[in-house]
Amino acid sequence: MAATEATATTPAPTFTARDGKGIQISEPAMKQLANLMTQQGSGKVLRVGVRSGGCSGMSYTMDFIDSSAIRSDDERYTYEPAEAPSFEVVCDPKSLLYIYGMQLDFSSALIGGGFNFTNPNASQTCGCGSSFAV
């Protein structure tokens, strides 16, 4: 039982982009994103960002886009999962100001499952976990 308790308190490893920058992605989120990227087919990248709205004033956005839609001022990060093809995440400079250092996690729980954002820049978050204020 002691080993189980120790495992439960050990934080899940996180991954950063190849260059050590970008958002931190937990192992469960890396696996889920790698699966989703495979389903999307070639030529797709994951765009993350923020927009006005949501319970606390700003909300997170995530969407797959064609690589041809990457803008010249976008920051680009390559992630390399252990047992899946690498994938690219892009973020516009304005959004990056709000989410730099953020951790993306994934839960398969029936209630409250899905992608979860932990943002050290947020001064306030709402209960849904997808909205924040700075």
C-alpha positions, 0 to 999 in steps of 0.5 A: 500500500505504501507504494500506491500512496507514493505513486498517487502523490508523485506528480505526472511528468510533463513535456515541453517542446523540443526547444524546452519552451512552449506550454507544458503537456502532461503524459496523459495529454501527450497521449491523447493529442498524439491520438487525435493528431493521427486521426486528423491526418497529415498536414495538421497542427494544433493551434492553442490560444485565448479569446475574450469571453467565458465566465472569468473574462478569457477562455482557452482555445484549441483547434486543429488547423491546416499547416498552411494556416500558420501565420508568420508571427505564430510561435511554433513548438514541436512535441515528441511523444515517446511512442507516437509521431511528433506533432506541432503546436502553434500559438499567436504572440498575443495569446502566448503572453497569457498562457506561457508556462501553462500546463495542459493535462487530460483526464478520462473521467466521466465527469469533469474529464477532458483537457484541463488547463493550469495557468500560472498567469491566471489570477482567477479561474472559473469552475469549468476550468476553461476560463480565466482572468489575469 
